[in-house]
Amino acid sequence: MDLAFVLTNAVVLTCIYGTLAIGISITWSSVGLINLSYGFIFAFAGYGAWYAAQYLSTNGVVVLAAGVLSGAFAGVVVCALAFIPIHDKPNFTVRGLIATLAISLIGSQGLMWWFGPRSKNLPDIFGNWSVMLGNMALTADKIGNVLTSIGFVFVVVLWMRSSRRGLEIRAMMMNPHAASIVGIGVRHTGLSVMALTGSLAGLAAVLLAQTYYVAPFSGITPMIKGLSIALVGGLGSVPGAIIGAVLLGVNEALTSSLLGGQYVLITQFLLIILVLLVRPRGVAGILDKAREA
């Protein structure tokens, strides 16, 4: 087993899937929505980046920005369809889960109808260079994926700490009921949350497409992995999402290297079951108080 290869893959996967898990955790802790439409948002953002590469420019910044903006737009659409109409209705958690799942299925079928089943490739947005670190070759896509993921999440955290809208989202994450009492609008905050988390999904779509491809159902597996990471870390906990991303990133890299890629989901769910048996609220369940539905 090439330990350096496993380590670099684990870091890359941790960064990409971690962005999805952080989005899922922010959505749940702020607006109480388990968003199962990330599969559609992921694929939609990938096609948005592909369109930009085909008709605007193959420049990496343009392609990446198109993916992020497409993800944010899809997040706003999901918010308008699955959050604003039902957020104040009884059993919102269950209704929202079903609504977002329906959007994901219908939206993916719509992408299949429009683009066809053939996958699309994105250009190399980070170039084709590499850096040697000892006996280990670090390629441009791996370095770019890690630095871009960390940088984007850092900007998101900084925005949430310094901007008025970001502070409103943090207030919703801490105590939604108290936030609504002091005049923080749930609908406006929900739009901001869904745009923000949609942009995280769009970023992950473009970065993962550097290794894989864009297809109508290409977001299903990343959505499952992002939700799995959020569950392992503790649903609603951003630090927990980071811890869960590390655990499942290492698990996927080791499984792919030792057993093969076809066994990744099997070992992933075994790890989830083991963690939840020991800590039902997730690894970081004590760090953040679980949101009560």
Helices and strands as residue ranges (DSSP letters): H 3-31, H 38-55, H 60-82, H 92-115, E 130-133, E 136-139, H 140-162, H 164-174, H 176-181, H 186-209, H 220-233, H 238-258, G 261-263, H 264-278
